[in-house]
């Protein structure tokens, strides 16, 4: 049964009046009681409370939100249901965890809720969005894309506001303040200075350790609403689940020691099914998790979902990038003809290397670590999420040194089942790897391919995630690579993730390609050579680093 808007409004008014009259009885208490004492607890089935509880326990009863006029984009039906759920929980004063599978668009659902709220309420308090450093730039781009009218600022880097009153007045003139886990701890006094409308914690598995200074700082923050986002299946890691709920609804699952005794030990050591069922009933009303294999979701998604993954440069990358740009700006005025063309092409190649990882550009045998490149950090995080969901992935790069580094990184740091095809892989080994990867019995795996070696004649339909670590400036070449997974025999939706380094030539060329997709391929050739036709000033502008995009 779907409840209409009028009935919902009556229910909300009833509950708000009920809590004013009996503030000691919270809805969260009812949820807890009904989960723990289901057989003994009797609630009149036609009562308002019963209706409220029914909608919490069966989210399909929620009325789907209509179009949100100021949102620059169209929500899929399951995303509209997600926004309805967020709105419904907040109206009831509850805090929840949006735990949709990676690729289903958690961020756009949050942005849609912010836009919806701005249209319908008078709240002037900002939302604080806490995320890993590697996704801060991505959040900024998503807000610019879907809700350019929202005022969003990034609190990060050495130039950030650190004076209390200036911070407060800046924040109160914003809709969203985006910051990192590290800075919430470092700038604790600033963030604790006033109450936030809501706190959104992205990649909420980062607060799984309640003893860290970072988690303690987040728990101290004051807000009207709290929301956790995670793509990893939290129900499999009980202490992570407790930590997330300790942030959302402190005390709801008891103290940590009490939770371990009541749930973690009986469930994990004794396989106690009753305890497992009770815990599920406790958390299920406050978690919304949709998976790609759900028939309703599959029907709602296009066969291929493409998204850009925006990453900032690290301090080391930015300094290498600027030094190279300065050097080239001096040289380009002194060369002509074939030498000029050669200088432009070699500069593009070097800048792309810097955007990938400093070790690739420096060629000095230094460590290929995630701390030196947000692209690598983001890829590692997203791969971990996909593997934890039982999914396999393809990673393309046009550089063999990057592919080599990625293979080592995934094998040695994460111990994933990893395959790698490059130009030197012989036919027998190549076919053996493809067969193993495609075998349904093989565990979720990472398959790394150099763009040219993996471009044709390979079917890897077991993968439903495709990552382009660096960009090939001819969209047709990228599409051909993507089609290794997206072809006949693929029974799942394919998610394509294209990495772009913010503030660099990657972002500018990506925008040029998007703009010129409407024009013929004569404008954008099969490789970078079309960029050599730019005059000196246009080329200098293209490669100039936009410092606004730097977080350091």
C-alpha positions as CSV (number, residue, x, y, z in Angstrom):
1,X,0.0,0.0,0.0
2,X,1.3,3.5,-0.9
3,X,0.4,6.2,1.5
4,X,-0.6,9.5,-0.1
5,X,1.0,12.9,0.7
6,X,-2.0,14.0,2.8
7,X,-1.9,10.9,5.0
8,X,1.9,11.3,5.4
9,X,1.4,14.9,6.5
10,X,-1.2,13.8,9.1
11,X,1.2,11.1,10.4
12,X,4.1,13.6,10.7
13,X,1.9,16.1,12.5
14,X,0.6,13.4,14.8
15,X,4.2,12.3,15.7
16,X,5.4,15.8,16.2
17,X,2.5,16.5,18.6
18,X,3.0,13.1,20.3
19,X,6.7,14.0,21.0
20,X,5.8,17.4,22.4
21,X,3.3,15.8,24.8
22,X,5.5,12.8,25.7
23,X,9.1,13.9,25.0
24,X,10.5,11.0,27.0
25,X,9.1,8.5,24.4
26,X,11.1,8.9,21.2
27,X,10.3,7.1,17.9
28,X,13.7,5.5,18.1
29,X,12.6,3.8,21.3
30,X,9.6,2.4,19.5
31,X,11.8,1.0,16.7
32,X,14.1,-0.5,19.3
33,X,11.2,-2.0,21.3
34,X,9.5,-3.4,18.3
35,X,12.7,-5.1,17.1
36,X,13.6,-6.5,20.5
37,X,10.1,-7.5,21.7
38,X,8.2,-8.0,18.5
39,X,6.1,-10.9,19.8
40,X,5.3,-9.3,23.1
41,X,4.7,-5.8,21.9
42,X,1.2,-5.0,20.7
43,X,0.5,-1.8,18.7
44,X,-2.9,-1.1,17.3
45,X,-2.6,-1.8,13.6
46,X,-4.7,1.2,12.6
47,X,-2.8,3.6,14.8
48,X,-0.7,6.4,13.5
49,X,2.4,4.9,15.2
50,X,1.8,1.6,13.4
51,X,1.7,3.5,10.1
52,X,4.9,5.3,10.9
53,X,6.6,2.1,11.8
54,X,5.3,0.3,8.7
55,X,6.9,2.9,6.4
56,X,10.2,2.6,8.2
57,X,10.2,-1.2,8.0
58,X,8.9,-1.3,4.4
59,X,10.5,1.5,2.4
60,X,8.5,0.7,-0.7
61,X,5.5,2.3,1.0
62,X,7.1,5.7,0.8
63,X,5.7,8.1,-1.8
64,X,8.3,8.8,-4.4
65,X,9.4,12.5,-4.6
66,X,8.3,14.4,-7.7
67,X,10.6,16.4,-10.0
68,X,12.9,18.8,-8.1
69,X,12.8,21.9,-10.4
70,X,16.2,23.4,-9.4
71,X,18.1,20.1,-9.7
72,X,20.1,20.2,-13.0
73,X,19.6,16.5,-13.9
74,X,17.0,13.7,-13.9
75,X,16.8,11.3,-11.0
76,X,16.1,7.6,-11.7
77,X,13.2,6.2,-9.8
78,X,15.3,4.4,-7.2
79,X,17.1,7.7,-6.6
80,X,13.8,9.5,-6.1
81,X,12.9,6.8,-3.5
82,X,16.2,7.5,-1.8
83,X,15.5,11.2,-1.6
84,X,12.0,10.4,-0.2
85,X,13.6,8.2,2.4
86,X,16.1,10.8,3.5
87,X,13.3,13.4,3.7
88,X,11.0,11.0,5.7
89,X,13.7,10.1,8.2
90,X,14.6,13.8,8.8
91,X,11.0,14.7,9.2
92,X,10.8,12.1,12.0
93,X,14.0,13.3,13.6
94,X,15.9,10.1,12.8
95,X,19.3,9.7,11.3
96,X,20.1,7.0,8.7
97,X,22.8,5.4,6.6
98,X,22.5,5.4,2.8
99,X,24.5,2.3,1.7
100,X,23.8,1.9,-2.0
101,X,26.2,-0.1,-4.1
102,X,29.0,1.9,-5.7
103,X,27.9,3.5,-9.0
104,X,24.2,4.0,-8.0
105,X,24.6,7.7,-7.3
106,X,24.6,8.3,-3.5
107,X,26.1,11.8,-3.9
108,X,23.3,12.9,-6.4
109,X,20.6,11.7,-3.9
110,X,22.2,13.8,-1.1
111,X,22.5,16.8,-3.4
112,X,18.9,16.4,-4.5
113,X,17.9,16.4,-0.8
114,X,19.8,19.6,-0.2
115,X,18.1,21.3,-3.2
116,X,14.7,20.0,-2.2
117,X,15.2,21.4,1.4
118,X,16.4,24.8,0.1
119,X,13.3,25.1,-2.0
120,X,10.9,24.1,0.8
121,X,12.3,25.4,4.1
122,X,13.7,28.5,5.6
123,X,16.7,26.9,7.3
124,X,19.8,29.1,7.1
125,X,22.2,26.6,8.7
126,X,24.8,24.9,6.4
127,X,25.4,21.2,5.8
128,X,28.9,20.0,6.8
129,X,30.1,17.3,4.4
130,X,33.1,15.3,5.6
131,X,34.9,13.1,3.1
132,X,38.3,11.5,2.4
133,X,40.6,14.1,0.8
134,X,40.6,12.1,-2.4
135,X,36.9,12.7,-3.0
136,X,36.6,16.4,-1.9
137,X,37.1,17.7,-5.5
138,X,34.6,15.2,-6.8
139,X,31.9,16.4,-4.4
140,X,32.6,20.0,-5.5
141,X,32.2,19.1,-9.2
142,X,29.0,17.1,-8.5
143,X,27.5,20.1,-6.7
144,X,28.5,22.4,-9.6
145,X,27.0,20.0,-12.1
146,X,23.7,19.2,-10.3
147,X,23.1,22.3,-8.1
148,X,25.1,25.3,-9.3
149,X,22.9,27.6,-7.3
150,X,24.0,26.0,-4.0
151,X,26.8,27.9,-2.3
152,X,29.5,25.4,-1.5
153,X,33.0,26.0,-0.1
154,X,35.9,23.7,0.5
155,X,37.6,24.1,3.9
156,X,41.1,22.7,3.1
157,X,44.7,23.6,2.5
158,X,47.1,26.1,4.0
159,X,45.0,29.1,2.8
160,X,41.8,27.9,4.6
161,X,40.0,30.3,7.1
162,X,41.3,29.6,10.6
163,X,39.9,32.7,12.5
164,X,36.8,31.8,14.5
165,X,34.4,34.6,13.6
166,X,35.5,34.8,9.9
167,X,34.9,31.0,9.7
168,X,31.5,31.3,11.3
169,X,30.3,34.2,9.0
170,X,31.6,32.4,5.9
171,X,29.9,29.2,6.8
172,X,26.6,30.8,7.6
173,X,26.6,32.3,4.1
174,X,26.9,28.9,2.5
175,X,24.7,25.9,1.9
176,X,27.5,23.3,2.1
177,X,30.9,23.2,3.7
178,X,33.1,20.4,2.4
179,X,36.1,19.2,4.4
180,X,38.3,16.2,5.1
181,X,38.4,13.8,8.1
182,X,41.9,15.1,9.0
183,X,40.8,18.7,9.2
184,X,37.7,18.0,11.3
185,X,40.2,16.8,13.9
186,X,42.8,19.6,13.3
187,X,40.2,22.4,13.2
188,X,38.0,20.9,15.9
189,X,37.4,24.3,17.6
190,X,36.1,25.9,14.4
191,X,33.7,23.1,13.6
192,X,32.4,22.9,17.1
193,X,31.6,26.6,17.2
194,X,28.0,26.4,16.1
195,X,25.3,23.9,15.2
196,X,25.1,22.5,11.7
197,X,21.9,21.8,9.8
198,X,23.2,18.3,9.1
199,X,26.5,16.4,9.0
200,X,27.1,14.1,6.1
201,X,29.9,11.6,6.5
202,X,31.0,10.1,3.2
203,X,32.9,6.8,3.2
204,X,31.6,6.3,6.7
205,X,33.7,3.2,7.2
206,X,36.5,5.8,8.1
207,X,34.9,6.3,11.5
208,X,34.9,2.6,12.3
209,X,37.5,3.0,15.2
210,X,35.7,4.9,18.0
211,X,39.0,5.5,19.8
212,X,40.7,7.6,17.1
213,X,40.9,11.4,17.6
214,X,39.3,11.8,14.2
215,X,36.2,9.8,15.1
216,X,36.0,11.4,18.6
217,X,36.1,14.9,16.9
218,X,33.2,14.0,14.5
219,X,31.1,12.6,17.4
220,X,31.4,15.9,19.3
221,X,30.0,17.9,16.4
222,X,26.5,19.4,16.9
223,X,23.9,19.0,14.2
224,X,20.1,18.8,13.7
225,X,20.6,15.7,11.4
226,X,23.2,13.2,10.7
227,X,23.7,11.1,7.6
228,X,26.3,8.3,6.9
229,X,27.2,7.2,3.3
230,X,29.0,4.0,2.6
231,X,29.1,1.6,-0.4
232,X,30.6,-1.3,1.6
233,X,28.1,-3.9,3.0
234,X,28.3,-2.8,6.6
235,X,26.1,-5.6,7.9
236,X,29.0,-8.0,7.4
237,X,31.3,-6.1,9.8
238,X,29.5,-5.8,13.0
239,X,31.8,-3.3,14.8
240,X,31.9,-1.1,11.8
241,X,28.1,-1.1,11.9
242,X,28.1,-0.2,15.6
243,X,30.5,2.7,15.0
244,X,28.3,4.1,12.2
245,X,25.2,3.9,14.4
246,X,27.2,5.4,17.3
247,X,27.6,8.4,15.1
248,X,24.1,8.4,13.7
249,X,22.0,7.6,16.8
250,X,24.3,7.4,19.9
251,X,23.2,4.7,22.4
252,X,20.8,3.1,20.0
253,X,22.9,-0.1,19.8
254,X,24.2,0.3,23.4
255,X,27.8,0.9,24.4
256,X,30.5,-0.9,22.5
257,X,31.2,-3.5,25.2
258,X,27.5,-4.1,25.6
259,X,27.1,-4.5,21.8
260,X,30.0,-7.0,21.6
261,X,28.4,-9.1,24.4
262,X,24.9,-8.9,23.1
263,X,25.5,-9.2,19.3
264,X,29.0,-9.5,17.9
265,X,30.2,-12.5,20.0
266,X,26.9,-14.5,19.8
267,X,26.5,-13.8,16.0
268,X,30.2,-14.3,14.9
269,X,31.3,-16.9,17.3
270,X,28.2,-18.9,18.1
271,X,26.3,-18.2,14.8
272,X,23.2,-17.2,16.9
273,X,20.5,-16.7,14.3
274,X,18.0,-15.1,16.7
275,X,20.5,-12.4,17.7
276,X,21.3,-11.9,14.0
277,X,17.6,-11.5,13.2
278,X,17.1,-9.0,16.1
279,X,20.1,-6.9,15.0
280,X,18.7,-6.9,11.5
281,X,15.3,-5.6,12.7
282,X,17.1,-2.9,14.8
283,X,19.2,-1.5,11.9
284,X,17.1,-2.2,8.9
285,X,14.7,0.7,9.3
286,X,17.7,3.1,9.4
287,X,19.7,1.7,6.5
288,X,18.9,2.0,2.8
289,X,20.9,-0.3,0.7
290,X,20.1,-1.1,-3.0
291,X,22.3,-3.4,-5.0
292,X,22.9,-3.6,-8.7
293,X,21.6,-7.1,-8.9
294,X,18.2,-6.1,-7.7
295,X,15.8,-6.5,-10.7
296,X,14.1,-3.1,-9.9
297,X,17.5,-1.4,-10.1
298,X,18.6,-3.2,-13.2
299,X,15.5,-2.1,-15.0
300,X,16.0,1.5,-13.8
301,X,19.6,1.7,-15.1
302,X,20.9,2.1,-18.6
303,X,23.2,-0.8,-19.7
304,X,26.2,1.4,-19.4
305,X,26.6,4.1,-16.7
306,X,29.5,6.6,-17.3
307,X,30.9,8.9,-14.6
308,X,33.9,11.2,-14.2
309,X,36.0,10.7,-11.1
310,X,37.7,14.1,-10.3
311,X,40.9,14.0,-8.3
312,X,43.1,16.8,-6.9
313,X,46.8,16.9,-7.4
314,X,49.0,16.3,-4.3
315,X,51.5,19.0,-3.3
316,X,54.4,17.0,-5.0
317,X,52.5,16.6,-8.2
318,X,51.5,20.3,-8.3
319,X,55.1,21.5,-7.8
320,X,56.4,19.1,-10.6
321,X,53.5,20.3,-12.9
322,X,54.2,24.0,-12.3
323,X,58.0,23.6,-12.9
324,X,57.4,21.8,-16.2
325,X,54.9,24.4,-17.4
326,X,57.3,27.2,-16.5
327,X,60.1,25.5,-18.5
328,X,57.9,24.9,-21.5
329,X,56.5,28.4,-21.6
330,X,60.0,29.7,-22.0
331,X,61.1,27.2,-24.7
332,X,58.0,27.3,-26.9
333,X,58.6,30.8,-28.2
334,X,62.1,29.7,-29.4
335,X,61.1,26.7,-31.6
336,X,59.1,26.2,-34.8
337,X,57.8,23.5,-37.2
338,X,58.6,19.9,-36.3
339,X,60.6,20.9,-33.2
340,X,57.6,22.8,-31.8
341,X,55.3,19.9,-32.6
342,X,57.6,17.6,-30.8
343,X,57.9,19.9,-27.8
344,X,54.1,20.1,-27.5
345,X,53.6,16.3,-27.7
346,X,56.3,15.5,-25.2
347,X,54.9,18.2,-22.8
348,X,51.4,16.7,-23.0
349,X,52.9,13.2,-22.3
350,X,54.9,14.5,-19.3
351,X,52.0,16.4,-17.8
352,X,49.8,13.3,-18.1
353,X,52.5,11.3,-16.3
354,X,52.6,13.9,-13.5
355,X,48.8,13.7,-13.2
356,X,49.0,9.9,-12.8
357,X,51.8,9.6,-10.3
358,X,55.1,11.5,-9.6
359,X,57.1,8.2,-9.7
360,X,56.0,7.7,-13.4
361,X,57.3,11.1,-14.4
362,X,60.5,11.1,-12.3
363,X,61.5,7.6,-13.5
364,X,63.7,7.3,-10.4
365,X,62.5,4.0,-8.9
366,X,60.7,5.9,-6.1
367,X,57.7,4.3,-4.4
368,X,54.4,4.0,-6.3
369,X,52.4,4.8,-3.2
370,X,48.8,6.1,-2.9
371,X,50.0,8.9,-0.6
372,X,51.6,10.6,-3.6
373,X,48.6,10.4,-6.0
374,X,45.0,10.9,-5.3
375,X,44.2,9.1,-8.5
376,X,45.8,6.0,-7.1
377,X,44.2,6.5,-3.7
378,X,40.7,6.8,-5.3
379,X,41.2,3.8,-7.6
380,X,42.4,1.7,-4.6
381,X,39.3,2.8,-2.5
382,X,36.9,2.1,-5.4
383,X,38.5,-1.2,-6.2
384,X,38.1,-2.2,-2.6
385,X,34.5,-1.3,-2.6
386,X,33.8,-3.3,-5.9
387,X,35.7,-6.4,-4.6
388,X,33.9,-6.3,-1.3
389,X,30.6,-6.4,-3.3
390,X,31.8,-9.5,-5.2
391,X,32.4,-7.6,-8.4
392,X,35.4,-7.6,-10.8
393,X,37.0,-4.7,-12.6
394,X,39.1,-3.7,-15.6
395,X,41.7,-0.9,-15.3
396,X,43.1,0.7,-18.4
397,X,46.2,2.9,-18.8
398,X,48.1,3.9,-21.9
399,X,51.4,3.7,-19.9
400,X,53.0,0.3,-19.2
401,X,54.9,1.8,-16.2
402,X,51.5,2.7,-14.6
403,X,50.1,-0.8,-15.4
404,X,53.3,-2.3,-13.8
405,X,52.8,-0.2,-10.7
406,X,49.1,-0.9,-10.4
407,X,49.7,-4.7,-10.7
408,X,52.3,-4.5,-7.9
409,X,50.0,-2.3,-5.8
410,X,47.0,-4.5,-6.0
411,X,48.9,-7.7,-5.5
412,X,51.2,-6.7,-2.7
413,X,49.1,-4.2,-0.7
414,X,45.6,-5.7,-1.2
415,X,46.4,-9.3,-2.2
416,X,43.7,-9.2,-4.9
417,X,43.6,-11.8,-7.6
418,X,45.2,-9.7,-10.4
419,X,45.8,-10.2,-14.1
420,X,47.8,-8.0,-16.4
421,X,48.0,-7.9,-20.2
422,X,50.5,-5.7,-22.0
423,X,52.1,-5.5,-25.5
424,X,54.7,-8.2,-24.5
425,X,52.2,-10.8,-23.2
426,X,52.3,-13.9,-25.5
427,X,49.1,-15.3,-27.0
428,X,49.0,-18.5,-24.8
429,X,49.4,-16.6,-21.5
430,X,46.9,-14.0,-22.6
431,X,44.2,-16.5,-23.4
432,X,45.0,-18.4,-20.2
433,X,44.5,-15.3,-18.1
434,X,41.2,-14.4,-19.9
435,X,39.8,-17.9,-19.4
436,X,40.7,-17.8,-15.7
437,X,39.2,-14.4,-15.2
438,X,36.0,-15.3,-17.0
439,X,35.6,-18.5,-15.0
440,X,32.5,-18.1,-12.7
441,X,34.4,-20.0,-10.0
442,X,37.3,-17.4,-10.0
443,X,37.1,-15.0,-7.1
444,X,36.4,-11.3,-7.8
445,X,39.5,-10.0,-9.6
446,X,41.3,-6.9,-11.0
447,X,42.3,-7.1,-14.7
448,X,44.9,-4.4,-15.8
449,X,45.3,-3.7,-19.4
450,X,47.5,-1.4,-21.4
451,X,45.1,0.6,-23.6
452,X,46.5,-0.7,-26.9
453,X,47.1,-4.3,-25.9
454,X,43.6,-4.6,-24.4
455,X,41.8,-2.7,-27.1
456,X,40.6,-5.4,-29.4
457,X,39.7,-9.1,-29.6
458,X,39.2,-9.6,-25.8
459,X,36.0,-10.5,-24.0
460,X,36.0,-9.8,-20.3
461,X,32.3,-9.7,-19.5
462,X,32.8,-10.9,-15.9
463,X,33.9,-7.3,-15.1
464,X,31.1,-4.8,-14.5
465,X,33.5,-1.9,-13.6
466,X,35.8,-0.3,-16.1
467,X,38.4,2.3,-14.9
468,X,40.3,4.6,-17.3
469,X,43.2,5.7,-15.1
470,X,44.4,8.2,-17.7
471,X,42.6,9.7,-20.6
472,X,43.0,8.9,-24.3
473,X,42.0,12.0,-26.2
474,X,40.1,10.1,-28.8
475,X,36.8,9.0,-27.2
476,X,36.5,6.2,-29.8
477,X,39.6,4.5,-28.4
478,X,38.3,4.7,-24.8
479,X,34.9,3.3,-26.0
480,X,36.7,0.4,-27.7
481,X,38.5,-0.4,-24.5
482,X,35.3,-0.1,-22.4
483,X,33.6,-2.6,-24.8
484,X,35.9,-5.4,-23.5
485,X,33.3,-5.6,-20.7
486,X,30.3,-4.0,-22.4
487,X,29.5,-6.5,-25.2
488,X,27.4,-9.5,-26.1
489,X,27.3,-11.9,-23.1
490,X,27.3,-9.1,-20.5
491,X,24.4,-9.7,-18.2
492,X,25.1,-6.9,-15.7
493,X,25.1,-3.1,-16.0
494,X,28.6,-1.8,-16.7
495,X,29.9,1.2,-14.7
496,X,32.6,3.2,-16.5
497,X,34.8,5.5,-14.3
498,X,37.0,8.0,-16.1
499,X,39.7,9.7,-13.9
500,X,40.4,13.4,-14.4
501,X,43.0,15.5,-12.5
502,X,41.3,18.8,-11.4
503,X,42.9,22.1,-12.4
504,X,45.2,20.5,-15.0
505,X,45.2,20.0,-18.8
506,X,43.2,16.8,-18.2
507,X,40.2,18.8,-17.0
508,X,40.5,21.3,-19.8
509,X,40.9,18.7,-22.6
510,X,38.1,16.7,-21.1
511,X,35.8,19.7,-21.3
512,X,36.9,20.4,-24.9
513,X,36.1,16.8,-25.9
514,X,32.7,17.1,-24.2
515,X,32.0,20.4,-26.0
516,X,33.3,19.1,-29.3
517,X,31.6,15.7,-29.3
518,X,28.9,17.7,-31.1
519,X,31.4,18.4,-33.9
520,X,33.0,16.1,-36.4
521,X,36.0,13.8,-35.6
522,X,38.0,16.0,-38.0
523,X,38.3,18.5,-35.2
524,X,39.4,15.9,-32.6
525,X,41.7,13.4,-34.3
526,X,42.7,10.0,-33.2
527,X,45.5,11.2,-30.9
528,X,46.9,14.4,-29.4
529,X,48.3,15.7,-32.7
530,X,45.3,18.0,-33.1
531,X,46.6,20.0,-30.0
532,X,49.7,20.9,-31.9
533,X,47.6,23.2,-34.1
534,X,47.0,25.5,-31.1
535,X,49.0,28.8,-31.1
536,X,51.5,29.4,-28.4
537,X,49.3,31.4,-26.1
538,X,46.4,29.0,-26.4
539,X,48.7,26.1,-25.6
540,X,50.1,27.9,-22.6
541,X,46.6,28.5,-21.4
542,X,45.7,24.9,-21.9
543,X,48.6,23.6,-19.7
544,X,48.4,26.3,-17.1
545,X,47.7,24.9,-13.6
546,X,44.5,26.3,-12.0
547,X,45.6,26.8,-8.4
548,X,42.0,27.1,-7.2
549,X,41.7,23.4,-7.7
550,X,44.6,22.6,-5.4
551,X,43.8,21.4,-1.9
552,X,47.2,21.8,-0.3
